[in-house]
């Protein structure tokens, strides 16, 4: 594809915050095509940006300059499924929701759920090691991905398509590509261990008075609901205020009163009566202890989807409300919401209207800190100077991670030293050089091949 209008979707990220100037997007239909493309580009030293559904939030899936875009969107077939072992083999371009629907007809599910599931690709999910909404239950893709086919920059095909759950033969090379953001090669096929779809799913949306109550409620959920607990999500009041303001015809207040904090808790298992009894006991205990101020329990699938939408649609509401400064951190729970409060206090002194919100995955200590400036003003130096480097310093000082699940992309490769040691980064650079000596794969991102661009933080 060479038409400027057609290339627009490939050159721009989902939030229209990162824009490349590529003049060529290629859409290979099979592994051989990918190998031919990468071999040619490597020989000619042409930079390449592999691209999946292009739903990333840090500019990792769009070119920085005029890199050749290689879209895997045509490689979207399910190739095999073993219902007994629960292992599916598919191409990297499968849309997450399409793959999940395909598995649903066979009583299984993808162990990953994202707000962007309608357009993101499973290959891109693996390349960014996406976490998602049910990480608490099913864990990381490092555990779910059993096999992988990858095309290296040289055009060689690295076949690690094992379907075995246990294989201790040498180094597990495929693990290097999970979370590598397309900087080592292009993922073309995957073998994934998929769980049985639960027969019973219960969803509750809770109102709480403070973040201490959020932490205590989560602790009780782990204690009382352990074997059926599948998701614990969190959203503060300002998050929901923006949601209701931007989508008044879709979402409404679930409670008569407004509360400062909210949790969505999902339990899933194989026995509806057993699961419901455990959930009712949990809710009764939390209400008696004064942890929960109010709550709604979904009575059917439609109500469950509506409660989940209260959490999932926050991202779209923010994007519609104005320019969003998005940050994705892992922090210990005792500092999880502190970063939101301190950021809100710092921004209260700027001359521009700002809305600081916090939401995310309490179950795996992943907070999404978002600052929204209403309108179409774009990045404002006054606001940015207050946000950075404060947020990265805060995460470093409280033993967190500067990227919980979004990756580094174009946004923060130079921030890596905040939470990774020099030794770790040196090893990453050596790995990059081994796989991609010419530096053609998704340059200027992740651990930059041009390492002199990285700022070392004392």
LUMLO-341873 format. One line per field, with one value per atom (N, C-alpha, C): atom name; x, y, z. Coordinates in steps of 0.2 Angstrom, whole numbers. Example, Ala and Ser with C-alpha at 12.3 -4.5 7.8 and 13.67 -1.06 7.14 Angstrom:
BEGIN
atom <- c(N  CA  C  N  CA  C);
X <- c(66  62  66  64  68  64);
Y <- c(-28  -22  -16  -11  -5  0);
Z <- c(39  39  39  35  36  39);
This chain:
BEGIN
atom <- c(N  CA  C  N  CA  C  N  CA  C  N  CA  C  N  CA  C  N  CA  C  N  CA  C  N  CA  C  N  CA  C  N  CA  C  N  CA  C  N  CA  C  N  CA  C  N  CA  C  N  CA  C  N  CA  C  N  CA  C  N  CA  C  N  CA  C  N  CA  C  N  CA  C  N  CA  C  N  CA  C  N  CA  C  N  CA  C  N  CA  C  N  CA  C  N  CA  C  N  CA  C  N  CA  C  N  CA  C  N  CA  C  N  CA  C  N  CA  C  N  CA  C  N  CA  C  N  CA  C  N  CA  C  N  CA  C  N  CA  C  N  CA  C  N  CA  C  N  CA  C  N  CA  C  N  CA  C  N  CA  C  N  CA  C  N  CA  C  N  CA  C  N  CA  C  N  CA  C  N  CA  C  N  CA  C  N  CA  C  N  CA  C  N  CA  C  N  CA  C  N  CA  C  N  CA  C  N  CA  C  N  CA  C  N  CA  C  N  CA  C  N  CA  C  N  CA  C  N  CA  C  N  CA  C  N  CA  C  N  CA  C  N  CA  C  N  CA  C  N  CA  C  N  CA  C  N  CA  C  N  CA  C  N  CA  C  N  CA  C  N  CA  C  N  CA  C  N  CA  C  N  CA  C  N  CA  C  N  CA  C  N  CA  C  N  CA  C  N  CA  C  N  CA  C  N  CA  C  N  CA  C  N  CA  C  N  CA  C  N  CA  C  N  CA  C  N  CA  C  N  CA  C  N  CA  C  N  CA  C  N  CA  C  N  CA  C  N  CA  C  N  CA  C  N  CA  C  N  CA  C  N  CA  C  N  CA  C  N  CA  C  N  CA  C  N  CA  C  N  CA  C  N  CA  C  N  CA  C  N  CA  C  N  CA  C  N  CA  C  N  CA  C  N  CA  C  N  CA  C  N  CA  C  N  CA  C  N  CA  C  N  CA  C  N  CA  C  N  CA  C  N  CA  C  N  CA  C  N  CA  C  N  CA  C  N  CA  C  N  CA  C  N  CA  C  N  CA  C  N  CA  C  N  CA  C  N  CA  C  N  CA  C  N  CA  C  N  CA  C  N  CA  C  N  CA  C  N  CA  C  N  CA  C  N  CA  C  N  CA  C  N  CA  C  N  CA  C  N  CA  C  N  CA  C  N  CA  C  N  CA  C  N  CA  C  N  CA  C  N  CA  C  N  CA  C  N  CA  C  N  CA  C  N  CA  C  N  CA  C  N  CA  C  N  CA  C  N  CA  C  N  CA  C  N  CA  C  N  CA  C  N  CA  C  N  CA  C  N  CA  C  N  CA  C  N  CA  C  N  CA  C  N  CA  C  N  CA  C  N  CA  C  N  CA  C  N  CA  C  N  CA  C  N  CA  C  N  CA  C  N  CA  C  N  CA  C  N  CA  C  N  CA  C  N  CA  C  N  CA  C  N  CA  C  N  CA  C  N  CA  C  N  CA  C  N  CA  C  N  CA  C  N  CA  C  N  CA  C  N  CA  C  N  CA  C  N  CA  C  N  CA  C  N  CA  C  N  CA  C  N  CA  C  N  CA  C  N  CA  C  N  CA  C  N  CA  C  N  CA  C  N  CA  C  N  CA  C  N  CA  C  N  CA  C  N  CA  C  N  CA  C  N  CA  C  N  CA  C  N  CA  C  N  CA  C  N  CA  C  N  CA  C  N  CA  C  N  CA  C  N  CA  C  N  CA  C  N  CA  C  N  CA  C  N  CA  C  N  CA  C  N  CA  C  N  CA  C  N  CA  C  N  CA  C  N  CA  C  N  CA  C  N  CA  C  N  CA  C  N  CA  C  N  CA  C  N  CA  C  N  CA  C  N  CA  C  N  CA  C  N  CA  C  N  CA  C  N  CA  C  N  CA  C  N  CA  C  N  CA  C  N  CA  C  N  CA  C  N  CA  C  N  CA  C  N  CA  C  N  CA  C  N  CA  C  N  CA  C  N  CA  C  N  CA  C  N  CA  C  N  CA  C  N  CA  C  N  CA  C  N  CA  C  N  CA  C  N  CA  C  N  CA  C  N  CA  C  N  CA  C  N  CA  C  N  CA  C  N  CA  C  N  CA  C  N  CA  C  N  CA  C  N  CA  C  N  CA  C  N  CA  C  N  CA  C  N  CA  C  N  CA  C  N  CA  C  N  CA  C  N  CA  C  N  CA  C  N  CA  C  N  CA  C  N  CA  C  N  CA  C  N  CA  C  N  CA  C  N  CA  C  N  CA  C  N  CA  C  N  CA  C  N  CA  C  N  CA  C  N  CA  C  N  CA  C  N  CA  C  N  CA  C  N  CA  C  N  CA  C  N  CA  C  N  CA  C  N  CA  C  N  CA  C  N  CA  C  N  CA  C  N  CA  C  N  CA  C  N  CA  C  N  CA  C  N  CA  C  N  CA  C  N  CA  C  N  CA  C  N  CA  C  N  CA  C  N  CA  C  N  CA  C  N  CA  C  N  CA  C  N  CA  C  N  CA  C  N  CA  C  N  CA  C  N  CA  C  N  CA  C  N  CA  C  N  CA  C  N  CA  C  N  CA  C  N  CA  C  N  CA  C  N  CA  C  N  CA  C  N  CA  C  N  CA  C  N  CA  C  N  CA  C  N  CA  C  N  CA  C  N  CA  C  N  CA  C  N  CA  C  N  CA  C  N  CA  C  N  CA  C  N  CA  C  N  CA  C  N  CA  C  N  CA  C  N  CA  C  N  CA  C  N  CA  C  N  CA  C  N  CA  C  N  CA  C  N  CA  C  N  CA  C  N  CA  C  N  CA  C  N  CA  C  N  CA  C  N  CA  C  N  CA  C  N  CA  C  N  CA  C  N  CA  C  N  CA  C  N  CA  C  N  CA  C  N  CA  C  N  CA  C  N  CA  C  N  CA  C  N  CA  C  N  CA  C  N  CA  C  N  CA  C  N  CA  C  N  CA  C  N  CA  C  N  CA  C  N  CA  C  N  CA  C  N  CA  C  N  CA  C  N  CA  C  N  CA  C  N  CA  C  N  CA  C  N  CA  C  N  CA  C  N  CA  C  N  CA  C  N  CA  C  N  CA  C  N  CA  C  N  CA  C  N  CA  C  N  CA  C  N  CA  C  N  CA  C  N  CA  C  N  CA  C  N  CA  C  N  CA  C  N  CA  C  N  CA  C  N  CA  C  N  CA  C  N  CA  C  N  CA  C  N  CA  C  N  CA  C  N  CA  C  N  CA  C  N  CA  C  N  CA  C  N  CA  C  N  CA  C  N  CA  C  N  CA  C  N  CA  C  N  CA  C  N  CA  C  N  CA  C  N  CA  C  N  CA  C  N  CA  C  N  CA  C  N  CA  C  N  CA  C  N  CA  C  N  CA  C  N  CA  C  N  CA  C  N  CA  C  N  CA  C  N  CA  C  N  CA  C  N  CA  C  N  CA  C  N  CA  C  N  CA  C  N  CA  C  N  CA  C  N  CA  C  N  CA  C  N  CA  C  N  CA  C  N  CA  C  N  CA  C  N  CA  C  N  CA  C  N  CA  C  N  CA  C  N  CA  C  N  CA  C  N  CA  C  N  CA  C  N  CA  C);
X <- c(4  0  4  3  7  3  -4  -8  -8  -7  -6  -12  -18  -24  -25  -23  -23  -18  -12  -7  -8  -13  -14  -16  -19  -21  -15  -10  -4  1  1  6  4  -3  -5  -7  -6  -8  -15  -18  -25  -27  -22  -24  -22  -19  -17  -11  -7  -2  5  5  12  10  14  13  20  20  26  25  30  29  31  29  31  27  30  27  25  26  25  23  17  14  13  17  16  12  7  3  4  9  11  5  4  -1  1  8  10  17  20  27  32  31  36  37  31  31  35  33  37  44  46  53  57  53  56  57  52  52  58  58  63  70  71  78  80  75  77  78  74  75  82  84  90  96  95  101  102  96  97  97  97  97  91  85  79  76  74  71  64  61  55  51  44  40  35  35  30  24  18  12  6  3  -3  -9  -14  -20  -19  -13  -11  -15  -16  -20  -16  -9  -4  -5  -3  -3  3  9  15  19  16  19  23  23  27  25  19  17  17  19  19  26  28  35  36  43  45  46  49  51  47  51  48  50  50  51  46  48  43  38  32  27  25  26  24  18  12  6  4  3  1  -6  -10  -17  -21  -17  -20  -19  -14  -12  -16  -23  -28  -32  -28  -32  -30  -35  -34  -32  -27  -24  -25  -26  -27  -30  -33  -36  -36  -33  -34  -38  -44  -49  -47  -44  -42  -37  -32  -26  -27  -32  -33  -28  -25  -20  -22  -22  -24  -18  -18  -12  -16  -13  -16  -10  -12  -8  -8  -3  -2  -7  -10  -15  -22  -23  -30  -32  -38  -40  -42  -41  -42  -49  -54  -61  -63  -61  -63  -60  -54  -51  -55  -56  -60  -67  -70  -77  -76  -71  -70  -69  -65  -64  -71  -75  -81  -85  -86  -90  -87  -81  -78  -77  -80  -80  -74  -70  -63  -63  -58  -57  -49  -48  -41  -40  -34  -33  -31  -34  -32  -38  -40  -45  -43  -44  -43  -48  -48  -53  -53  -47  -46  -47  -50  -50  -54  -58  -61  -57  -51  -46  -39  -37  -30  -29  -22  -21  -17  -18  -15  -7  -4  3  5  2  4  3  -2  -3  3  6  11  18  18  24  25  19  19  18  18  16  10  5  -1  -4  -6  -8  -16  -19  -27  -30  -37  -42  -42  -39  -39  -32  -28  -21  -20  -25  -25  -26  -31  -33  -28  -26  -23  -16  -13  -6  -4  3  6  6  7  8  14  19  25  23  18  16  11  7  2  4  9  12  17  15  19  23  21  25  25  30  30  34  32  36  37  43  46  50  50  54  59  66  71  73  76  78  82  85  89  85  78  74  73  77  77  71  68  62  64  63  64  58  58  52  53  49  49  42  38  31  30  33  31  24  21  14  15  21  22  21  18  18  25  28  35  40  45  51  57  61  67  74  73  79  82  87  91  87  89  86  79  75  68  68  70  72  65  60  54  52  54  52  55  61  64  59  55  51  44  42  36  38  35  37  42  45  50  48  42  39  41  42  44  52  56  63  68  65  70  68  61  59  51  48  41  38  33  30  24  24  20  15  16  12  13  7  8  4  7  3  2  -5  -7  -11  -9  -13  -19  -25  -31  -36  -38  -42  -49  -53  -60  -64  -69  -73  -77  -77  -81  -88  -91  -99  -102  -99  -102  -98  -101  -98  -102  -99  -103  -99  -102  -99  -102  -98  -101  -97  -101  -98  -99  -94  -94  -92  -95  -93  -90  -84  -80  -79  -77  -76  -69  -64  -57  -53  -46  -42  -40  -40  -38  -44  -50  -55  -55  -52  -51  -46  -40  -35  -38  -41  -44  -49  -53  -58  -55  -49  -45  -42  -40  -37  -42  -48  -54  -56  -56  -57  -52  -46  -41  -42  -44  -45  -51  -57  -63  -65  -62  -64  -58  -53  -47  -47  -51  -51  -55  -60  -64  -63  -59  -57  -54  -57  -54  -52  -55  -53  -55  -50  -51  -49  -54  -53  -54  -52  -53  -53  -58  -58  -60  -57  -59  -65  -67  -73  -72  -66  -65  -65  -63  -63  -71  -75  -82  -85  -83  -86  -85  -79  -78  -82  -82  -86  -93  -97  -104  -105  -100  -100  -100  -95  -94  -99  -102  -106  -113  -116  -122  -128  -128  -133  -132  -126  -124  -123  -120  -118  -122  -124  -127  -124  -125  -123  -126  -122  -125  -128  -126  -129  -132  -136  -140  -135  -130  -125  -119  -115  -108  -103  -99  -93  -87  -81  -75  -71  -73  -69  -74  -72  -76  -71  -74  -71  -76  -73  -77  -73  -77  -74  -78  -74  -77  -75  -80  -78  -81  -77  -79  -77  -82  -80  -85  -86  -90  -96  -98  -104  -107  -113  -116  -118  -121  -123  -117  -112  -106  -103  -102  -99  -103  -110  -114  -114  -114  -114  -108  -102  -96  -96  -99  -99  -103  -109  -114  -111  -107  -104  -99  -95  -90  -93  -98  -101  -104  -107  -110  -105  -99  -94  -91  -90  -87  -92  -99  -104  -104  -103  -104  -97  -92  -85  -85  -90  -90  -85  -82  -78  -82  -87  -91  -97  -98  -104  -110  -109  -115  -112  -117  -114  -120  -118  -123  -120  -124  -122  -126  -123  -126  -130  -136  -141  -141  -138  -137  -131  -130  -124  -125  -131  -131  -129  -131  -130  -122  -119  -112  -108  -110  -107  -107  -113  -114  -110  -109  -104  -97  -95  -88  -87  -92  -91  -90  -92  -91  -83  -80  -72  -69  -71  -67  -68  -74  -75  -72  -68  -65  -60  -56  -51  -54  -59  -62  -65  -68  -71  -65  -60  -54  -52  -51  -49  -54  -60  -65  -65  -63  -64  -58  -53  -47  -41  -35  -28  -27  -24  -23  -16  -13  -6  -7  -5  -6  0  -1  5  2  7  5  11  9  14  12  17  16  19  15  17  14  18  16  9  4  -2  -2  3  3  5  7  9  4  0  -4  -8  -11  -15  -12  -6  -3  0  2  5  -1  -7  -13  -14  -14  -16  -10  -4  2  2  0  0  -6  -12  -17  -16  -12  -10  -5  0  5  1  -4  -7  -12  -14  -19  -16  -9  -6  -5  -6  -5  -11  -10  -15  -20  -19  -23  -27  -34  -38  -36  -35  -33  -38  -38  -42  -37  -36  -31  -35  -35  -39  -34  -37  -33  -38  -36  -40  -35  -37  -33  -34  -29  -29  -27  -31  -28  -25  -28  -26  -19  -16  -9  -5  -8  -4  -2  -7  -6  -10  -8  -12  -11  -16  -16  -17  -12  -13  -14  -19  -21  -22  -20  -21  -24  -30  -34  -34  -32  -33  -39  -45  -51  -49  -52  -52  -46  -44  -39  -32  -30  -24  -18  -18  -12  -7  -1  4  5  5  6  13  18  24  23  19  18  15  11  8  13  17  22  27  29  35  33  27  24  24  22  21  28  32  39  44  50  51  48  44  41  38  34  31  36  41  46  50  52  56  52  45  41  41  40  40  46  52  58  59  57  59  54  49  44  44  50  51  46  44  39  42  38  40  37  41  38  34  33  29  26  20  17  14  11  9  9  10  9  16  21  28  31  37  41  39  39  37  42  39  42  42  37  36  42  44  49  55  58  64  70  70  75  74  68  67  68  71  72  77  81  86  83  77  73  72  70  69  72  77  81  89  93  100  104  110  114  116  117  118  113  106  101  100  101  100  106  112  117  116  113  111  106  101  96  99  104  107  111  114  118  113  107  102  100  99  96  102  108  113  114  113  113  108  102  96  96  97  96  103  108  114  114  110  109  104  101  96  90  87  82  75  74  68  66  60  57  62  66  71  69  73  71  66  65  60  63  59  61  68  73  80  83  84  86  93  93  99  105  102  107  107  111  110  113  116  119  113  107  101  98  99  96  99  95  98  99  105  106  103  100  97  101  104  108  103);
Y <- c(-6  0  6  11  17  23  23  28  32  38  42  41  42  41  34  29  22  21  24  24  27  32  36  31  26  22  18  17  13  18  24  29  32  31  34  29  31  26  28  24  24  31  34  40  46  45  50  55  51  55  54  48  47  46  49  49  48  43  41  44  43  46  40  34  29  30  28  28  21  16  9  5  2  -4  -10  -15  -22  -26  -30  -35  -42  -45  -52  -57  -62  -67  -74  -75  -81  -80  -84  -84  -83  -86  -86  -78  -75  -68  -64  -65  -61  -62  -68  -70  -66  -66  -63  -55  -52  -45  -44  -47  -45  -47  -52  -54  -48  -45  -40  -34  -32  -26  -26  -32  -33  -32  -35  -34  -27  -23  -16  -11  -14  -10  -5  -8  -4  -5  0  -1  -3  -8  -11  -10  -8  -8  -14  -19  -24  -21  -23  -20  -25  -25  -29  -25  -25  -21  -14  -12  -5  -1  -5  -2  0  0  1  9  10  17  20  17  21  22  21  22  17  11  5  2  3  -1  4  10  15  17  19  21  28  29  35  40  37  41  37  35  32  24  21  14  10  5  0  -3  -2  -6  -12  -17  -24  -26  -26  -28  -35  -38  -45  -47  -42  -42  -48  -49  -55  -62  -62  -69  -70  -72  -72  -78  -84  -90  -94  -98  -103  -109  -112  -118  -124  -125  -131  -130  -135  -134  -141  -143  -149  -148  -150  -149  -153  -158  -162  -159  -157  -153  -146  -143  -136  -132  -133  -130  -128  -121  -118  -116  -117  -115  -110  -104  -99  -94  -90  -85  -79  -75  -69  -64  -63  -58  -59  -65  -66  -60  -57  -53  -56  -53  -56  -59  -54  -56  -61  -61  -66  -73  -73  -80  -82  -77  -79  -82  -79  -81  -88  -89  -96  -101  -100  -104  -105  -100  -100  -106  -106  -112  -119  -119  -125  -126  -122  -122  -120  -116  -113  -105  -103  -95  -93  -88  -85  -83  -84  -82  -75  -71  -63  -60  -54  -50  -43  -39  -32  -27  -21  -17  -16  -17  -16  -23  -28  -35  -35  -30  -30  -29  -26  -24  -26  -28  -30  -37  -38  -45  -49  -55  -60  -59  -58  -57  -51  -46  -40  -40  -44  -45  -48  -53  -57  -53  -49  -45  -39  -37  -32  -35  -42  -46  -42  -41  -38  -42  -38  -41  -42  -36  -37  -37  -39  -39  -45  -51  -57  -60  -55  -57  -61  -58  -61  -69  -71  -78  -82  -79  -83  -82  -77  -75  -72  -72  -69  -73  -70  -74  -78  -76  -80  -87  -88  -95  -98  -94  -97  -99  -95  -96  -102  -108  -114  -114  -112  -112  -106  -104  -98  -99  -97  -96  -89  -87  -80  -80  -74  -73  -68  -70  -66  -60  -55  -50  -53  -58  -61  -65  -66  -70  -77  -79  -86  -86  -92  -94  -98  -95  -98  -102  -109  -113  -116  -112  -115  -117  -120  -121  -128  -128  -134  -133  -139  -139  -142  -143  -146  -141  -143  -139  -139  -145  -145  -147  -143  -144  -140  -144  -141  -142  -142  -143  -136  -135  -129  -122  -117  -110  -110  -107  -106  -99  -100  -94  -90  -93  -90  -84  -85  -81  -74  -73  -67  -63  -66  -62  -60  -63  -60  -54  -48  -42  -38  -41  -38  -32  -31  -26  -25  -31  -31  -29  -29  -27  -32  -39  -44  -48  -48  -52  -51  -54  -54  -60  -60  -66  -68  -74  -76  -81  -86  -91  -92  -95  -96  -102  -106  -111  -109  -108  -106  -111  -111  -115  -111  -114  -110  -114  -110  -113  -115  -119  -120  -114  -113  -107  -109  -104  -106  -106  -111  -112  -107  -104  -99  -93  -87  -81  -76  -73  -68  -62  -56  -49  -45  -41  -36  -30  -24  -18  -14  -12  -10  -3  0  7  7  11  11  18  19  26  29  24  26  21  22  17  12  14  8  3  5  0  -4  -1  -5  -10  -9  -14  -19  -17  -22  -27  -24  -28  -33  -31  -35  -41  -39  -44  -49  -47  -52  -56  -53  -57  -62  -61  -66  -72  -70  -75  -79  -76  -79  -82  -79  -81  -84  -86  -88  -92  -98  -102  -100  -95  -93  -86  -82  -75  -75  -71  -70  -63  -58  -51  -46  -42  -36  -30  -26  -19  -14  -8  -2  4  9  16  21  27  32  36  41  45  49  52  57  53  46  42  41  40  39  45  51  57  59  57  58  53  47  42  44  46  48  55  59  65  64  60  59  54  49  44  44  50  50  46  44  40  33  31  24  22  26  24  29  26  30  28  32  31  24  20  13  14  19  20  27  27  33  39  37  42  41  47  46  44  39  37  38  39  41  35  29  23  18  14  9  3  -3  -10  -14  -17  -22  -29  -34  -40  -46  -50  -56  -62  -67  -74  -78  -84  -88  -95  -100  -107  -112  -118  -123  -124  -121  -123  -116  -114  -108  -107  -112  -112  -111  -115  -114  -107  -105  -98  -93  -93  -88  -88  -93  -94  -91  -92  -89  -81  -79  -72  -68  -71  -68  -68  -73  -73  -68  -67  -62  -55  -54  -47  -46  -50  -49  -48  -51  -50  -43  -41  -34  -28  -30  -25  -24  -29  -29  -26  -27  -24  -16  -14  -7  -5  -11  -10  -7  -10  -8  -4  1  6  4  1  0  -5  -9  -14  -16  -18  -20  -27  -32  -39  -40  -42  -43  -49  -49  -54  -59  -56  -60  -57  -60  -59  -51  -49  -42  -37  -38  -34  -34  -40  -41  -37  -37  -33  -26  -24  -17  -15  -19  -17  -17  -22  -22  -15  -13  -7  -1  -1  5  5  0  0  1  -3  -3  3  6  12  19  18  24  27  22  24  28  26  29  36  36  43  48  46  51  53  49  51  55  55  59  66  66  72  77  75  79  76  80  76  73  67  62  61  62  60  53  48  41  38  35  32  25  20  13  11  10  9  3  -1  -6  -3  -3  0  -5  -5  -9  -5  -9  -7  -1  -1  5  11  11  17  18  13  12  19  22  27  34  33  39  43  40  43  48  45  49  55  54  60  65  63  68  72  68  71  76  74  79  85  85  90  95  92  96  99  96  99  105  105  110  117  117  124  126  122  125  129  133  138  135  128  125  120  119  114  107  103  96  92  86  81  75  73  68  62  56  50  44  40  33  27  22  16  11  4  -1  -7  -12  -18  -19  -18  -19  -26  -31  -38  -39  -35  -36  -29  -25  -19  -14  -14  -10  -4  2  8  12  14  18  25  29  36  40  44  48  55  59  66  69  72  74  82  85  92  93  96  96  100  98  101  98  102  99  103  105  109  104  98  94  94  92  92  99  101  107  107  111  111  112  117  118  112  108  102  97  96  90  91  98  99  97  98  96  88  85  77  74  76  72  77  74  67  65  69  67  60  58  52  46  47  41  41  47  47  43  45  42  34  32  24  21  24  22  22  27  28  23  21  16  9  7  1  -2  2  0  -1  -2  -3  3  6  11  9  2  0  -7  -7  -13  -18  -15  -19  -15  -9  -6  -6  -7  -7  -1  0  6  10  7  10  16  21  28  32  31  35  35  29  29  24  23  19  23  29  33  33  30  30  23  19  12  12  16  16  18  20  22  15  10  4  -2  -2  -7  -5  -10  -9  -9  -6  -5  -12  -17  -24  -27  -26  -29  -25  -19  -16  -18  -18  -21  -28  -32  -39  -38  -34  -33  -30  -26  -23  -28  -33  -38  -43  -45  -49  -46  -39  -36  -36  -36  -36  -43  -48  -55  -56  -54  -56  -51  -45  -39  -35  -38  -34  -27  -27  -21  -16  -18  -13  -11  -16  -14  -15  -19  -21  -15  -12  -7  -3  1  5  11  13  19  17  11  9  4  2  -3  -1  -6  -4  -2  5  8  5  3  0  6  12  18  20  16  17  23  27  33  38  37  41  41  35  34  38  41  45  41  41  37  41  38  41  39  43  41  39);
Z <- c(0  0  0  -5  -5  -5  -6  -6  1  1  7  12  9  13  16  12  15  20  19  24  31  31  37  43  42  48  50  46  47  51  49  51  58  60  66  71  77  83  85  89  91  94  98  101  97  91  86  90  94  97  94  90  87  80  76  68  65  60  56  49  45  38  33  35  30  24  18  12  9  13  11  17  16  20  16  19  16  20  17  20  18  21  19  20  16  18  21  22  25  27  31  34  28  23  17  15  14  12  17  24  29  28  27  27  21  15  9  11  14  15  20  25  30  28  24  21  16  12  7  11  16  20  24  26  30  26  20  15  13  12  10  16  22  28  28  27  27  34  37  44  43  48  47  54  53  59  58  62  62  65  63  65  66  71  72  71  77  76  77  79  80  86  91  97  103  102  107  109  115  118  120  117  118  111  106  99  97  100  98  91  89  83  76  77  71  70  64  63  66  68  70  64  59  53  47  42  36  36  41  41  37  34  30  35  34  39  36  41  39  43  40  44  43  49  49  49  47  47  43  37  33  35  40  43  49  48  53  54  52  52  59  61  66  63  65  61  64  70  74  81  83  90  93  99  102  108  108  113  119  119  125  129  126  129  130  126  126  124  118  114  107  106  100  96  89  85  80  80  76  73  68  65  69  69  73  72  66  64  66  70  73  77  76  81  87  93  99  101  99  100  96  89  85  87  89  92  98  102  108  106  102  100  96  92  89  95  100  105  109  110  114  111  105  102  103  106  108  115  119  126  130  126  129  128  130  130  129  126  127  134  137  144  144  140  140  137  141  139  140  134  134  132  133  131  123  120  113  109  113  110  103  101  95  89  90  85  86  92  93  91  89  86  92  91  96  96  90  89  92  91  95  102  105  112  115  111  113  113  107  106  112  115  120  127  127  133  137  133  136  142  147  154  154  153  153  159  158  164  168  166  170  171  171  173  180  184  191  191  186  186  182  176  171  170  173  173  166  166  160  154  148  142  142  146  146  148  152  154  149  146  141  134  132  125  125  122  122  116  111  105  101  97  93  86  81  75  74  73  72  66  62  56  59  58  61  55  57  52  46  47  41  36  38  34  36  41  43  48  47  51  58  63  70  72  71  73  80  84  91  93  88  88  92  98  102  105  106  109  116  119  125  131  136  142  146  145  148  143  143  138  141  144  147  143  136  132  130  134  133  134  131  133  129  133  130  126  120  116  114  113  112  117  123  129  127  123  122  118  114  109  112  118  122  126  123  126  123  117  114  109  108  104  97  94  87  86  91  90  88  89  87  81  79  74  73  68  67  69  74  76  71  69  63  65  70  72  80  83  90  92  97  100  107  109  116  120  126  131  133  131  133  138  143  148  146  149  148  150  146  148  154  159  165  164  168  167  171  176  180  181  179  180  184  189  193  193  192  192  197  201  206  205  206  206  212  216  223  224  229  231  237  238  244  246  252  255  254  254  253  250  249  246  250  257  262  262  261  260  254  249  242  244  247  249  253  258  263  259  255  251  247  243  239  243  249  254  255  257  259  253  247  241  240  241  240  245  251  257  256  254  254  247  241  235  231  234  231  224  225  219  214  215  209  207  210  209  202  198  191  189  192  191  197  198  203  200  198  195  199  197  202  197  200  196  202  201  206  203  208  206  200  199  193  187  187  181  179  183  182  180  183  181  174  171  164  160  162  158  158  163  163  159  159  156  148  146  139  136  140  137  141  141  145  143  137  134  135  137  137  144  148  155  160  166  171  178  183  189  192  194  197  204  207  214  215  220  221  224  228  230  226  226  223  228  226  231  228  232  229  226  227  225  223  218  215  213  214  212  208  203  200  201  204  206  202  199  195  198  199  201  195  194  189  191  189  191  187  190  187  190  196  199  202  198  200  207  210  217  222  221  225  224  218  217  220  219  221  229  232  239  242  239  241  240  235  233  238  240  245  252  254  260  260  255  255  255  251  252  258  261  268  273  273  278  276  270  269  271  270  272  279  283  290  293  290  292  290  286  284  278  275  269  263  262  256  258  254  256  252  246  242  236  233  228  223  217  213  210  210  207  201  196  189  190  187  187  181  176  169  165  160  156  153  151  149  155  161  166  168  167  168  163  157  152  153  156  157  163  168  173  171  167  164  160  156  152  156  163  167  168  168  169  162  157  150  146  147  143  145  151  154  149  146  141  135  132  127  129  135  137  138  141  141  135  130  123  120  121  118  122  128  132  131  128  127  126  127  126  132  132  138  138  144  146  149  146  149  152  158  161  164  163  165  170  176  181  185  187  193  199  204  211  217  222  228  230  233  234  239  244  248  245  239  235  229  228  221  220  225  223  225  229  231  225  220  214  211  211  208  212  219  223  223  223  222  216  210  204  203  206  206  210  216  220  216  212  208  203  199  194  195  202  204  204  203  203  196  191  184  181  176  174  169  167  163  166  164  167  166  171  171  175  173  176  177  183  185  188  184  186  187  191  192  192  188  187  185  185  183  187  187  189  196  201  208  209  206  207  205  201  199  200  204  206  200  195  189  189  190  190  184  181  175  177  177  179  172  172  166  168  164  165  159  159  153  153  148  147  142  144  139  133  128  121  117  112  107  107  113  114  113  113  113  119  118  123  125  132  134  138  137  140  148  150  157  161  158  161  161  155  154  159  160  165  172  174  181  181  176  176  176  171  170  172  175  177  183  187  193  193  188  189  189  184  184  190  193  199  205  205  210  210  204  203  204  203  204  212  215  222  227  223  227  224  221  219  214  209  205  198  193  186  182  177  173  168  166  161  164  166  168  163  157  152  145  145  138  134  138  134  134  131  131  124  119  112  111  108  107  113  118  124  129  130  136  136  130  130  134  134  137  145  147  154  158  154  156  162  163  168  175  175  181  185  181  185  183  178  176  177  180  181  174  175  169  166  171  169  165  167  164  157  156  150  145  148  144  141  145  142  137  138  132  126  126  120  117  121  118  114  117  114  107  107  102  96  98  93  90  94  91  86  88  83  77  78  73  73  70  70  66  61  57  60  65  69  65  60  56  59  65  68  73  71  75  79  75  78  83  87  91  97  98  103  107  113  117  120  119  121  114  114  107  105  99  96  96  96  96  104  108  115  118  114  116  117  114  115  122  125  132  137  141  147  153  156  162  168  172  178  184  188  194  199);
